[in-house]
């Protein structure tokens, strides 16, 4: 369990979280859940959440879900695509 505690500490220490306030993360084997209370400062001119919010949460969750299984290397994201569709 120490591995998960280290991952949580790394996440909480990221300076970007001074902007994205209120992030909460929980970890389990191969899983990561991140929540963020939305604030108007995260919105674009259309008054909806900016794409950067979606990207950050999805990238962080994917990264930390993978990192729960890897203790001897620090992984990095090399490619991440998000396709937003209007239906």
C-alpha positions in Angstrom: 0.0 0.0 0.0 3.0 2.3 0.4 3.1 2.6 -3.4 -0.4 4.0 -3.6 0.4 6.5 -0.8 3.5 7.7 -2.7 1.4 8.1 -5.9 -1.2 10.2 -4.0 1.6 12.3 -2.5 3.1 12.9 -5.9 -0.3 13.9 -7.3 -1.1 16.3 -4.4 2.3 18.0 -4.8 1.8 19.1 -8.4 1.9 22.9 -8.6 -0.9 22.9 -11.3 -3.3 22.0 -8.5 -3.0 25.6 -7.3 -5.2 26.3 -10.3 -7.4 23.2 -10.4 -8.5 23.4 -6.8 -10.4 20.7 -5.1 -9.1 17.7 -7.0 -9.7 14.4 -5.2 -8.1 11.1 -6.3 -8.6 7.5 -5.2 -6.6 4.6 -6.3 -7.0 0.8 -6.5 -5.3 -1.8 -8.6 -5.5 -0.7 -12.3 -8.0 2.0 -11.4 -8.0 5.7 -10.6 -10.9 8.0 -9.9 -10.5 11.8 -10.0 -13.1 14.3 -9.2 -13.0 18.1 -9.5 -15.7 20.5 -8.4 -16.4 22.8 -11.4 -15.9 26.5 -11.0 -16.6 29.3 -13.6 -12.8 29.8 -13.9 -12.6 26.5 -15.7 -15.1 27.5 -18.4 -14.5 28.8 -21.9 -16.5 31.7 -23.4 -19.4 29.4 -24.1 -19.8 28.9 -20.4 -19.0 25.2 -20.4 -16.0 23.3 -19.1 -12.9 24.1 -21.2 -11.3 21.1 -23.0 -8.2 21.4 -20.9 -10.2 20.3 -17.9 -11.3 17.1 -19.6 -7.8 16.5 -20.9 -6.2 17.0 -17.5 -8.7 14.7 -15.7 -8.5 11.9 -18.3 -4.7 12.1 -18.7 -4.2 12.0 -14.9 -6.6 9.2 -14.4 -5.1 7.1 -17.2 -1.6 7.8 -16.0 -2.2 6.9 -12.3 -4.3 3.8 -13.2 -1.3 2.5 -15.1 1.2 3.6 -12.5 -0.6 1.6 -9.8 0.8 -1.5 -11.5 4.4 -0.2 -12.1 6.6 0.5 -9.1 10.1 0.4 -10.7 9.6 3.0 -13.5 8.1 6.5 -13.7 5.9 6.4 -16.8 5.1 9.3 -19.1 2.2 10.0 -21.5 3.5 10.1 -25.1 0.2 10.4 -26.9 -3.3 11.1 -25.8 -6.3 11.8 -28.0 -9.8 13.0 -27.1 -12.6 13.3 -29.6 -15.5 15.4 -28.4 -18.7 14.8 -30.4 -22.0 16.6 -30.4 -25.0 14.3 -30.7 
